[in-house]
């Protein structure tokens, strides 16, 4: 089999965003587009000859084609072995688990996460390092720099490899091993959680519904909830992964997981509901007629961690992304452990976990996880909640309300303005940056501005600095408004407005977040001139 060296021209738009390169499928299908990016990864990561790579994706449209291309390029670039999920499928947390368990040099994950799939949908690719986590900014910047200078790529002239059965095939001198990642991942979960207690809970009439949204977690959820934990048939909905997610938007939030939300808020609602996203790293937690914000979920998990066998020894520290509410900070303070505030993006947690500084991490964007892998992990979060519920024998709502009564409530909401013209969205951010000096000390409604800034982070482990990570308006009572442009969209710009107010008074804890935050929402619109500059009078998604 011959290695072909193909001449190519750089594409100038291959800058990885919050989590890898995400583009429309049509962009990836342009001749040489995927190949250029993959060669840029291989040229940047300096893998030794014969190294092992993990490879898999969320099964969306174009996954199979891309996997075959990457395998042939890996063979032509001197890799000795590639571990591929059966059918070319690996959930993102399972990919992280595989990289760590088999100690591979790293892995390539194909996913556009919660973005819609299909021929007109989105596709994505990212490199994860040997710790199992998304490559750091230093690596992604090197990949981007290489993509702008690339002149050729290497690919093996070979037939496609069969990926639908567990087994091994040689591709030139490279071994392709198709593995059962579902069993590797389920085994890891079983080592962390009290499966016997959860099995008893489910056997005792407790009803759960997990919505896999026709995305990657279906087979993992069936294996864990149905086969290993004995959940009754029907507990896992939409369990068959489809290339276009059944035409849906596989984003587990109140807007897109509407079937699940209707079930949990309807008559005869189950006790517990949860959903995961396209690639299985996000989660949404619901109780009967009760939504747990991702920020509160992190705080409750941290406060109850010692109820779970894998965390019985306690938590070394917690990390949250800057826009995530400070609910977890209050738990950290009570436990006398550090809490780190990082920029948005799971990649910023890797160093902290590797250094043993944190055990639990979470983001407002429906991401929660721990140092068991180096990705956020949807099913892990669901199992954590089930384990807490099995141990405490209370409803989701009463656990959260007790938590608020003890720590106070960080009332929280995020308003997304999707698909804005890029210039208009950047205009809002520029305008806000120009207001910092004028806003300091100003009284706005019941709030007084303490300070405003553009968040900058210095990694406490390697000293790297990440600037321009979001506009913060912080008020004297700790309430906040944050404005940020999303780094994961593929069409125009998405402006995110994050709102948070601290409420210690339990008599106000029942208030709907939109009601409790009404003043802050008004101030956010007034200060940003969002309606005028972006031409929108309401957000597209509220979570
Ligand atoms: C990715 C990142 C997360 C981030 C989220 C939202 O998640 O891994 O760390 O919080 O995007 O990012 P943004 O606000 O820039 O759109 P996922 O699930 O899309 O991989």
Boltz pocket constraint, residues with backbone or C-beta under 6 A from the ligand:
constraints:
  - pocket:
      binder: B
      contacts: [[A, 18], [A, 19], [A, 112], [A, 113], [A, 114], [A, 277], [A, 281], [A, 282], [A, 321], [A, 344], [A, 345], [A, 346], [A, 347], [A, 363], [A, 365], [A, 367], [A, 485], [A, 486], [A, 487], [A, 488], [A, 489], [A, 496]]
      max_distance: 6.0
